[in-house]
Amino acid sequence: MRRLYLSNTDKKISGVCGGIGEYFDIDPTLIRLAWAFISIATGGIPGLTAYFIAAAIIPRK
């Protein structure tokens, strides 16, 4: 059973996008670009809030 973890190797801020990329076997850069686009499209605050909530909820390995 696979579990979602923060990435220890591919991280820029806290490893959220790297961990999501590892879980879905997708390039983390694509996750970062999608997250940035969605954040800009929604005004920035919801995307940043979701990122920091994910960083607090998703465990480290």
N, C-alpha and C positions, 0 to 999 in steps of 0.2 A: 504494500500500500504506500503510495507516494504521499508526502506531506509538503505543505508550503512552508518554506523557511526564508528568512532574510539571507541574502547572499553574502558570504564572507570574502569572496574573491572578486566579484564583479559589482562593485558598489561605487556610487558617486557621493551620495549623502548618507543614506543608512542601509541601502541594499534592497529596498522594496522592489524596484523595477527589475533588478538582477535576479531576485528570488522568483518573481512572477515569470520572468523569461526562462529560468531553469525549470520551473514547474511545468510550463506548457511547451517546453523545448522550442522556444522562439528566441531570436536574437534580442537581447535586452535593449539594444538601441532602438528597435522598432517600438518596444513598450514605452521607452522614454519619450519618443517622438509623439506617440499617440496620447500619452499622459499630458505632455506639454500642449498639444493641440486642443485637447478637451479642456484643460485648465484655462487656456486663453479664450476659448469659445464661451466658457461659462463665467468669465469675469475674473478668474484667477483664484479667488478666495475658496470656492468649493473644491477645486483641485488640490490646493495646498493643504486644506483641512483634511481631505481624504487621504493624502499622502502621509501626513503625520499621525493620523489615526491608524493607518495600516502599519506604520513603523512601530507604533506602540502595541498593536495587537499580534502581529506575526512574530513568532518566536525565532530566536537564533538557533542554529544547529548545536 
